[in-house]
Amino acid sequence: MKIIINNSSFQPIYEQIVIQIKDMIMKGELCENALLPSVRALAKEIKVSALTVKKAYDALEAQGFIVTVHGKGSFVTSANQELMLEEQRKEVERLLEQAVRKAKSCGMNRQELSDLYQLVLEDLTEC
């Protein structure tokens, strides 16, 4: 499994793992019922503590992306369309927040930002 940890990031390592595994699931790179590496195996592979990987797997399970079967491992759950749509909505919201922050830092006011949004929206919906 290709997980890249950025040790200089302010984001906790377990969150980096969660985000990357969720992304793989959302993109279809990890299919339903796919067996994830064991906690120890992934920890060794990405050179982090097994407790960190365990925390990430626990978070993924709490969010409904994986299920852990004692003695068998952790598996990707069946694709829950509502869960996937909600994750995609969160990503759109996050990107819009970034765009608004960038616009504010460039000195754009609400009306300029709104006008720009409408222009982009029109361009994208014409196709």
N, C-alpha and C positions, 0 to 999 in steps of 0.2 A: 504494500500500500504506500502510495507516494504522499507523504505528509511532510511539509516543510515548516520547521519551527524557526521563528525569528526571535532570537534571544534579546535583541535590542528593542523589541516592541514593548509598549506599555500594556498591551493586552496579555492577560494571563495565558500561560502555555496551554492549560486545559481548554480554554475558550478557542484558541487557535486550532486545536485538534477538533473540537466540536464543529466549528465553522467549516473546516475542510471536509470532514466526513459528511456533514449535511449537504454541502455543495456537490459532493460525489453522488450522493443519493438523488438529489434534485436533477442532476444532469443525466442520470441513468447509468453512471459508471459503476455504481454499486446497485445491483438488482435486488428485487424482493427475495428474501431467504438467503442472501449471500452471507457467508460466514466471515465475520471480521477476525483479524488476528487476535490472538489471546492478549490479555493485558500485558503480560510479561514480554511476549514477543514484540508487540508494538513499542513498548517502552525501550526495549533493547535496540530495536531498529532505529528509532528516532532519538535515542540517547537521552531519555528523561526518566523520571521516577515512575515506577509502576503505579504509585498512588495518584500521580497526575493523570495517567491514562485511565485509571479506574474512575476518577472524578469526571472525566470527559464522557466515558461510557455511561455513567450514572445519569449525567445531564441529558445525553442523547435518549436514554431510555425514558426519563421523565417527560421529555418532549414528544415521545411517541415514534421516534425514528428507528430505534432498535429494541430488541427484546433479548434478555439474557436468560439462558436456560442453564441452571446449575449443572456442572459436569459436562456440558456440551459446547458452551460458548455463547457468543453474542451474534445475533442475526439481524439483518435489515428486515423491518416489518413490512407488511403489505402496503403498497402505495395508498395512502389516505389522501384523496384529492383535496379535501378541505384543508388538511394540514399543509399540503404542498402550496396551495393557493395563498394561505395565510403567510407562509414564509416568503413567498414571492412579493406579497403586498408589503411586508416589513422591509424587504430590500428596496422596493420602490420608494417607500417613505424615507428610508435612510439616505438614498441618493438625492431625493428632493431636498432634504434638510441640508445636505452638503452643498447643493446648488444655491440654496437661499443664503447660507453662510458666506459662500464665495461672492455672491452678488452684493451682499452687504459690505464685505471687505473691499469691494471695488467701488463703493459709493453709490450703487444703484438704489433707487427708492422703490417703494411698493408698486407704483404705477409702471415704472420701467420694467421691473421684473415680471409683472403681470402681462404687459404688452409682449415681452420676449417669449414668455410661456405660450401665449396665444399664437404667435408666429410659428414657433416650433411645432405646436400641436397641429396647426393648419398644414404645415409642410408634411408632417408624418401621416396625416389622415387623408391627404389627397391621393395617395398611391392606391 
